[in-house]
Amino acid sequence: MPKSISSAVPRRRQTNLVRGGMERSQFDELSESMFLTSSYAYTSAEQAQRAFKGEEEHYLYSRYGNPTVSVFEERMKMMEKADICQSTASGMGAVFASLACMLKAGDRLVASKALFGSCDYVCSVLMPRYGIDVVTVLSSDTNVWERALSKPTDAVFLETPSNPMMQMFDISAIAELTKKAGGRLIVDNVFATPVFQQPLELGADVVVYSTTKHVDGQGRTVGGAILSNDEVYYQDYLRMFVRHTGPTLSPFNAWILTKALETLDIRVRQQAANAIEAADFLSKQSSVRKVIFPGLPDHPQFRLVEQQMSGPGTIVAVELEGDQARAFRFINSLQMIDISNNLGDAKSMVTHPASTTHQRLNDRERAELGINENLVRLSIGLEDVEDIKEDIAQALAV
C-alpha cells in the first residue's frame, strides 16, 4: 500500500500545492506516482465483501476512486480550504453534477444569466427538461437577487467575474439570501481562480472549477472539480451521483493536474501582472472603445472587486471601435497571440465571444449581456508583457 508522507504540521498554501496529499509506494519515488489502473485486487473474497460494505478501506474501481486522483483531490482541498473535493472529467461535468445530483422535478433553481454558454445551456435548457423551475437573473444588483430569492429556492448558480463581461456578484450577500431561501449557493470560480477568490470563505456552499483552465494552465488536459464543506451535500447527493453516472477524471489527467498545481500560484500571479499592463495599455488606444477588466479602477464594480478578490484575474475584455469585421480583422492580425476559445493558459489567447463561446444565445440575449459584435476576449499568458503589448499594438494598427 502507498505510504502517506503528509506532515501533521500545518503548512502554507504554496507548500501544500507542492507537497499536499502525497503518498509514496514501496519504491520511495520523489515525484507523485501514477496509478493507471481501472480496478484493484483483493487478497480474498471476504476482503472484497468487506470493502464493498465499507467495513475496510480499499479502492474498489477507478470510477469510484483512484490513488492518483485522490492526491489531486487532496491538494485541491488544501488550496480551497475545503473538506470535500470531487474531481470530474471536465469543467462542465462539474457544473452539471453539482446541480443534477441534488435537484429534482418541482425544485427551484435561480441562476445568473451572465454565464459561460455551456453553463447557460445546463441551467436554461437541460434543467427545465427535468421539471425544475428555473429563474434567471440578468442583473448583479443584490436587490434584484433579493426579489428572485424571496421564494423558497433549492439551488443558486452564478459565476463571478462572469464570462466574458467581468460582471461581479456579491458572493457574501447572495449567500445570505440563498440561506434564507433554504438553498445552496454554487459558484463557478474559474475566472477569479482560487488564487484570487475563495467563495467558500465568503459563504458559498459549493465551488466548481474547470481545471482545464488555470489549474492545468498549459493546454494539456480536460478536467473539473467540485469543492464544498457541506457533508450532507456530498454524502446524500454528490458522492453517489458521480459514482453511478461516471463523469470520472482519469488518473493520467489527475497526475498532470497535480503537477500543474505546484506552479499554479506563481503562474496566475504573473499572468495577472501581465494582464494589468495589457489592460492599461489597451485603455489608452484610440481604436479601443472600452476595456473591461477587474483590475482597472473604472470597472463599474471596482469596490466589490477590492472587497471580494485579492487580485484581478488574467482575462481582459475589449470593445473595439467598429463592428464584427473590425473585431475579426484585429484577431486575424495578431501574430503571436493564438486564436482559441480556451483561457487561463501560459500562452496568450483571443476569442470572439459572440461567434464562439456565446453563439448559442440569440441577438437579444447577447445584447442584454453586453456581448456585442465588436467585443473580443483576451486571456493573458506568461510571455514577456512587452511582446504581448507589441502584438496587440500592431494588430490594432491594421
FIMAR-300615 format. One record per residue (C-alpha): residue in three letters; x, z, y. Coordinates in steps of 0.25 Angstrom, whole numbers, padded with zeros to 4 digits, always signed. Each point is the difference from the previous one (the first is absolute). Example, Ala and Ser with C-alpha at 12.3 -4.5 7.8 and 13.67 -1.06 7.14 Angstrom:
# residues 2
ALA+0049+0031-0018 SER+0006-0002+0014 
# end
This chain:
# residues 398
MET+0000+0000+0000 PRO+0005-0002+0014 LYS+0005+0012+0007 SER-0004+0004+0014 ILE+0011+0001+0011 SER-0009+0004+0011 SER+0004+0012+0008 ALA-0009+0012+0002 VAL+0006+0001+0014 PRO-0009-0007+0010 ARG+0007-0013+0006 ARG-0002-0008+0012 ARG-0008-0013+0000 GLN+0012-0010+0000 THR+0006+0008-0012 ASN-0013-0001-0008 LEU+0000-0015+0003 VAL+0013-0001-0007 ARG-0001+0011-0011 GLY-0014+0004-0001 GLY-0007+0001-0014 MET+0013-0006-0007 GLU+0001+0003-0015 ARG+0012-0004-0009 SER+0001-0004-0014 GLN+0010+0004-0010 PHE+0009-0010+0005 ASP+0001+0007+0014 GLU-0001-0013+0008 LEU+0002+0002+0015 SER-0011-0010+0004 GLU-0014+0002-0004 SER-0003-0005-0014 MET-0010-0012-0002 PHE-0010+0003-0012 LEU-0005-0014-0003 THR-0010+0004-0011 SER-0014-0002-0002 SER-0002+0011-0010 TYR+0006+0013-0006 ALA+0003+0005-0013 TYR-0004+0013-0006 THR+0007+0009-0011 SER-0013+0002-0008 ALA-0015-0003+0000 GLU-0002+0014+0004 GLN+0008-0002+0013 ALA-0007-0012+0004 GLN-0013+0007-0002 ARG+0005+0012+0009 ALA+0005-0010+0010 PHE-0013-0007+0001 LYS-0008+0013+0001 GLY+0009+0005+0012 GLU+0006+0011-0008 GLU+0014-0005+0000 GLU+0007-0007+0011 HIS+0004-0014-0004 TYR-0001-0014+0005 LEU-0011-0008-0007 TYR+0000-0014+0005 SER+0006-0006+0013 ARG-0014-0004+0006 TYR-0002+0016+0000 GLY+0014+0003+0004 ASN+0015-0003-0001 PRO+0013+0007+0003 THR+0005-0010+0010 VAL-0014+0000+0007 SER+0000+0015+0001 VAL+0013+0001+0007 PHE-0005-0010+0011 GLU-0013+0008+0001 GLU+0007+0013+0001 ARG+0009-0006+0011 MET-0012-0005+0008 LYS-0007+0014-0001 MET+0012+0006+0006 MET+0000-0010+0011 GLU-0014+0001+0003 LYS-0001+0015-0002 ALA-0011-0002-0010 ASP-0003+0007-0013 ILE-0005-0013-0007 CYS+0005-0014-0001 GLN-0007-0011-0008 SER+0008-0013+0001 THR-0007-0014-0002 ALA+0004-0014-0003 SER-0003-0004+0015 GLY-0004+0005+0013 MET-0014-0006-0002 GLY+0000+0007-0013 ALA+0002+0013+0007 VAL-0011-0003+0011 PHE-0010-0004-0011 ALA+0003+0011-0009 SER+0000+0011+0011 LEU-0015-0004+0003 ALA-0006-0006-0013 CYS+0005+0013-0008 MET-0010+0009+0008 LEU-0011-0009+0005 LYS-0013-0003-0007 ALA-0013-0007+0003 GLY-0007+0007+0011 ASP+0013+0006+0007 ARG+0003-0003+0014 LEU+0014-0005+0005 VAL+0003-0001+0015 ALA+0012-0010+0002 SER+0007-0005+0012 LYS-0002-0015+0002 ALA+0015-0001+0005 LEU+0006-0002-0013 PHE+0009-0009-0008 GLY-0008-0012-0005 SER+0000+0005-0015 CYS-0004+0014+0004 ASP-0011-0005+0008 TYR-0005-0008-0012 VAL+0001+0012-0009 CYS-0008+0008+0010 SER-0010-0010+0005 VAL-0002-0009-0012 LEU+0003+0007-0013 MET-0005+0014+0003 PRO-0014-0005+0004 ARG-0001-0008-0014 TYR+0001+0014-0007 GLY-0012+0005+0008 ILE+0009+0008+0010 ASP-0005+0001+0014 VAL+0011-0005+0009 VAL+0000+0003+0015 THR+0011-0007+0008 VAL+0006+0006+0014 LEU+0006-0010+0009 SER+0005+0010+0011 SER+0011+0010-0001 ASP-0008+0009+0010 THR-0002+0014-0007 ASN-0014+0001+0006 VAL-0004-0013-0008 TRP+0005+0006-0013 GLU-0007+0013+0003 ARG-0013-0008+0000 ALA+0003-0008-0012 LEU+0004+0013-0007 SER-0013+0007+0004 LYS-0006-0002-0014 PRO+0005+0005-0013 THR+0012-0009-0004 ASP+0008-0001-0013 ALA+0013-0007+0005 VAL+0006-0005+0013 PHE+0011-0011+0000 LEU+0009-0005+0011 GLU+0014-0005+0003 THR+0008+0005+0012 PRO+0006-0007+0007 SER-0009-0011-0004 ASN+0005-0014-0005 PRO+0003-0008+0008 MET-0005+0005+0014 MET+0006+0014-0001 GLN-0013+0007+0003 MET+0002+0015-0001 PHE-0010+0010-0007 ASP+0001+0015+0002 ILE+0002+0005-0014 SER-0002+0015+0003 ALA-0013-0002+0008 ILE-0006-0010-0011 ALA+0005+0009-0011 GLU-0008+0012+0006 LEU-0012-0009+0002 THR+0001-0005-0015 LYS+0001+0014-0005 LYS-0013+0004+0008 ALA-0007-0012-0007 GLY+0004+0004-0013 GLY+0010-0011-0003 ARG+0015-0004-0003 LEU+0008-0007+0010 ILE+0009-0011-0005 VAL+0011-0005+0009 ASP+0008-0013-0002 ASN+0014+0004+0006 VAL+0007-0013-0003 PHE+0003-0004+0015 ALA+0005+0014+0004 THR+0007+0003-0013 PRO+0003+0014-0005 VAL+0012+0001+0009 PHE-0008+0000+0013 GLN-0014+0005-0004 GLN-0005+0011-0010 PRO-0015-0002-0002 LEU-0002+0012-0010 GLU+0006+0009+0010 LEU-0009-0005+0011 GLY-0012+0003-0009 ALA-0002-0012-0009 ASP-0004+0002-0014 VAL+0006-0012-0006 VAL+0011-0010+0005 VAL+0003-0014-0006 TYR+0012-0009+0001 SER+0003-0014-0004 THR+0015+0004-0005 THR+0002-0016+0001 LYS+0002+0002+0015 HIS+0010+0010+0006 VAL+0002+0008-0013 ASP+0007-0011-0007 GLY+0004-0007+0013 GLN+0007-0011-0007 GLY-0011-0009-0005 ARG+0003+0002-0015 THR-0012+0007-0005 VAL-0015+0003+0001 GLY-0005+0014-0001 GLY-0009+0011+0005 ALA-0002+0015+0001 ILE-0012+0010+0002 LEU+0004+0013+0005 SER-0008+0013+0002 ASN-0001+0015-0001 ASP-0014+0000-0005 GLU+0001+0004-0014 VAL-0015-0002-0003 TYR+0001-0014+0005 TYR+0012-0003-0009 GLN-0006+0007-0013 ASP-0014-0004+0002 TYR+0001-0014+0005 LEU+0013-0007+0002 ARG+0008+0004-0012 MET-0009-0005-0011 PHE-0004-0012+0009 VAL+0014-0005+0000 ARG+0003+0003-0015 HIS-0012-0008-0005 THR-0001-0012+0010 GLY+0015-0002+0000 PRO+0006-0003+0014 THR+0013+0005-0005 LEU+0014-0001+0007 SER+0010-0006-0010 PRO+0012+0008-0003 PHE+0010-0011+0005 ASN-0007+0000+0014 ALA-0001+0015+0000 TRP+0015+0000-0002 ILE+0003-0010+0012 LEU-0010+0008+0009 THR+0007+0014-0004 LYS+0014-0006+0004 ALA-0006-0006+0013 LEU-0005+0014+0004 GLU+0014+0004+0001 THR+0002-0008+0013 LEU-0015-0001+0005 ASP+0002+0010+0012 ILE+0013-0006+0004 ARG-0006-0015-0001 VAL-0013+0003+0007 ARG+0006+0008+0012 GLN+0010-0012+0002 GLN-0011-0010-0001 ALA-0009+0008+0010 ALA+0012+0001+0010 ASN+0001-0015-0001 ALA-0015-0002+0002 ILE+0001+0008+0013 GLU+0010-0009+0005 ALA-0007-0012-0005 ALA-0013+0004+0006 ASP+0006+0004+0014 PHE+0007-0014+0000 LEU-0013-0007-0003 SER-0008+0008+0010 LYS+0009-0007+0011 GLN-0002-0014-0004 SER-0009-0009+0008 SER-0006-0008-0012 VAL-0005+0013-0006 ARG-0014+0005+0004 LYS+0001+0014-0006 VAL+0008+0008-0010 ILE-0007+0011-0008 PHE+0010+0010-0006 PRO-0002+0015-0001 GLY+0014+0002+0006 LEU-0004-0006+0013 PRO-0006+0010+0011 ASP-0010-0011+0003 HIS-0006+0002-0014 PRO-0015+0004+0003 GLN+0001+0012-0009 PHE+0015+0003+0003 ARG-0004+0015+0002 LEU-0006+0000-0014 VAL+0013-0007-0006 GLU+0009+0011+0006 GLN-0010+0011-0005 GLN-0001-0006-0014 MET+0013-0008-0003 SER+0014+0004+0001 GLY+0004-0015+0001 PRO-0006-0013+0004 GLY+0001-0008-0013 THR+0006-0014-0003 ILE-0011-0009+0004 VAL-0002-0007+0013 ALA-0013-0009+0003 VAL+0001-0010+0011 GLU-0010-0009+0007 LEU+0006-0012+0005 GLU-0004-0008+0012 GLY-0008-0012-0006 ASP-0008-0002-0013 GLN+0003-0002-0015 ALA+0008-0012+0003 ARG+0009+0008+0009 ALA+0001+0011-0011 PHE+0003-0009-0011 ARG+0011-0007+0009 PHE+0007+0013+0002 ILE-0001+0004-0015 ASN+0005-0013-0004 SER+0012+0000+0010 LEU+0006+0013-0005 GLN+0013-0003-0007 MET+0003+0014-0006 ILE-0013+0008-0001 ASP-0007-0004-0012 ILE-0015-0004-0001 SER-0006+0009-0009 ASN-0013+0009-0001 ASN+0008+0012-0006 LEU+0005+0011+0009 GLY+0010+0011+0000 ASP+0011-0008-0006 ALA+0015+0001+0004 LYS-0002-0015+0005 SER-0008-0002+0012 MET-0013-0008-0002 VAL-0011-0006+0008 THR-0014-0004-0004 HIS-0013-0005+0007 PRO-0011+0010-0004 ALA-0012-0009+0004 SER+0004-0010-0010 THR+0006+0009-0011 THR-0002+0014-0002 HIS-0013+0000+0007 GLN-0005-0014-0002 ARG-0012+0005-0009 LEU-0006+0006+0013 ASN-0009-0009+0008 ASP+0002-0003+0014 ARG-0009+0011+0006 GLU+0007+0010-0009 ARG+0014-0004+0004 ALA-0004+0000+0015 GLU-0006+0014-0001 LEU+0013+0005-0006 GLY+0008-0008+0011 ILE+0007-0009-0011 ASN+0001-0012+0009 GLU+0006-0014-0004 ASN+0012+0003+0009 LEU+0003+0013-0007 VAL+0013+0001-0009 ARG+0005+0012-0007 LEU+0015+0003-0001 SER+0006+0009-0011 ILE+0013+0004+0006 GLY+0011+0001-0010 LEU+0015+0005-0001 GLU+0007-0012+0006 ASP+0008+0002+0012 VAL-0010+0002+0011 GLU+0007-0010+0009 ASP-0002-0011-0010 ILE-0015+0004-0001 LYS-0001-0001+0015 GLU+0007-0013+0001 ASP-0008-0006-0011 ILE-0013+0004+0007 ALA+0005-0005+0013 GLN+0004-0014-0005 ALA-0014-0001-0007 LEU-0007+0004+0012 ALA+0007-0011+0008 VAL-0004-0011-0009 
# end
